[in-house]
Amino acid sequence: MTDPHQRLQNALDALDVAFAPLADLPFPVSGCTYCYAESDLEAVAGPVDLVPEDLIPYVAHEATNHWDDFPGLYRRLTPRIVRALTEGRLLHNMVASRFLAAGWRAWPAPERAALEEVWHAWWRSALHSHPGTTNIRDVLEVLAVTTGTLTPWLTEWAATRTEASDRHLADALGTWLIEDDIADLQLGFYDEVYAAPELLRWLCSLERGRVNAAQLKEIERIVCG
């Protein structure tokens, strides 16, 4: 079985390959010249692997109306954006919402499949590392928002019985249970996913001992009112 961290690296490399046909094609970029110098726009329009690292967050986070062809630009730079995302260098909820705006689910099948493999590999890698490069709640938020569901990710979390996975769960609950935040939890920069019902049902379904007694009592209080 491939090591979870190696699987992630393999998936990121495969993402580069899947998007390689776009990387060197001419792609004129026009956008907000109030925010960007002409040299920045020219750099973003150039070969993907030569785009300066400091420009990637700007493209990843920028409002969609700053670019004449936002979906095309985001798609083209996806391998660079996703690498930065998995390394914890971008705002997770904003990038998740930008992928929805870019319409990634309608991209060609090889590109979608490569990105989906990164999502699965990233999740498995995160569950096997504590502390991780990225907070587990942030990873879950990206996956839930981009795919529109928590189910497969929560199912895998429940099936991953490692010390790292359980410590992530305790840490996440420590945040979600503050001031009953979990009772109305919404994910995504624009609150695209209402996560509370599914998450609470999942927590209540976990086998005994997975959640500590104090946290379980608080969850039951919230669920039962």
N, C-alpha and C positions, 0 to 999 in steps of 0.2 A: 504494500500500500504506500502511495506517495506521501511523504511528509507534508502536513498541511501548509507549512510555510513555503515549501518548494512548489507545491501545487499552485499557490498564488503567484509565485514568480513565473511559472510556466504559463499560467493563464494570462498574465500581463504581456508576456512575450508573444503569445498567440493573438492577443488583441492588436499588437503592433502589426502583425502579419495580415490580419483581417482588414485593417484599415489602410494598409500600405498603398493600395491603388489610388487613394485620395491624397496621399502625403506629398507627392511631388507635382500633382496637376496644377496648372495655373488656376489661381483662385483670387481674383481681384476682391479686395476688402475695402468697403467704404462704410463709414460710420461717423460717430460724433467726434468732430475735430476740436470741439471745445475740451473734451476729456482726453483725447489722444493726439499726439503729434503725427504728422504724415509718416515719419520714420517708423512709428509704432505700427501703423496700419500696414506699411510695406513689409515689416518684419513678420506680422501675423499672416500676411498673404504668401510668404515665402515657404520654403520646405519646412515641414512640420518639425523635424528634428533640430532645426536651427532657430526656432522661435525662442527668444530669450526666456529663461526660467522665470524672471520677475514679471513677465507679461501674462503668464498662464493664469494666475489668480484673477487678474483683471477680466480676462475673457470668461473665466469660469463663473465669476460672480456678477458680472455686469448685467444691467437690465436689458431685456431682449430688444427693446426699441432703440438701443444704441448702435445696432448693426442693421444694414440693409438686408442681409441674409443671415439672420441669427441661426436658424436650424442648420444651414449648410456649414457655417463656421464651427458650430459646436460639434457637429458630427465629425468634421475633419480633424479637430483637435482632441477628440475623445481619448485616444491613448495617453496623451500628455496630461489631460485633466484627471483621468482615472488613476494614473500613477500617483499624482500629487494627492488625490483624495485618500487613497489607501495608506499613504504615508502620514496622514493627519495634517496636511498643510493647507487644506481648504475648509471653508464653512460647509459642513456636511448637509445641513438642511436646505441651504440655498442651492447647492449643486444638484441635489435630488430633484428639487422643483424645476431647475433649469433643464434637466434631462427630459422631464415631462413636456416642458415648453418646446423642446427641440424635436419632439415626436419620435423618440428613439424606438418605440415599439413598431413603427412603420418602416424602419430602415431595412435594407436588404438582409435576408436570412443569415448569411455568414457573419455579418456584423452584429446582429442581435444575439446570435448564439455565442459569439466570443465574449460579448459583454455580460451575458447571463452566466457564463462560466466564471468570469471574474467575480461576479456577485457571490456565487456559491463558494468559490475558493476563498474569498476574503472572509466570509462568515465563518467557515471552518477554521481558518487560520486564527481569527479573532477568538473563537471559543477555546482554542488550545493555548492561548498565551495570556498570562496575567502577571503584571499589568501589560497592556498591549500598546501598540503605537497609537491606536485610536480607541476612544471610549466605546464600550460595547453598545451603549444606548445610541451613540451616533451611527455606528455601523448598521444597527437594526433600523434606524430611521431612514437611512439611505435606501436600504433594501425594500422596506415596506412601502415607501413612497414611490420608488421607481417601478416596482412590480405590482403595486396596488393591493397587496395582501401581506398579512403577518404570518399566515398559517404555516407555510413551509419552513420559515425561519424559526418560529417557536417550536415546531415539531422537532427540528434538528437540535435545538437547544435542549429540549427535554431528553432527547436520546443521547446527548453527549455528557456522560457522567465522568467528568474529570475535575480535579481540584480547581483548575483555572476556570472552567465553566461555572462551577458553583460559586466561586468567589465573584465572578462577574455578575451572577444573579443577585447575590447579597448586596453588591455595590449599587446595582441598578435599582433595586427595591429601596435602598437607603435614600435615593434621590426621588424616585416616583412616589413614595409614601409621604413625602414632606407636604404638609398642608393639603392632603388628599389630592395631590396633583394627578394621581393615577386615575381618579374617578372621572376626569374629563380630559384625558390625555389625547392630544391631537398632534400629528406628525407632519413635517414638511414646512417649508418657509411660509406657505400660504394655508397651512392646516388642511392639506389635501386628504389626509387619512385620519379618521376618527378611530383611535386605537383602543380606547378604554374597554369596551365590551369584550372584545376578543382577548385582550391581554388579561383581564380579570378572570375570565373563564379558564384560560390556560393556567394561570397561577393556582386556581382552586383545584385543577385537575392533576397537578404534580404529585408524585408519590410522597408519602409521609417522610419527613426529615429533610426534604430538598429545600424547604423554606424554614427559617428558624421560627421558633414558637411565637416570639413577639411580633415578627413581621406577618406571620400567618394570621394571628389574632386581628391585626390591623386590617388586613385584606378582607377577612370575613366580616368585620364591622362595616367596611365600605360596601361590600357586596350585599349584605343583608340589611343595611340601613340601621 
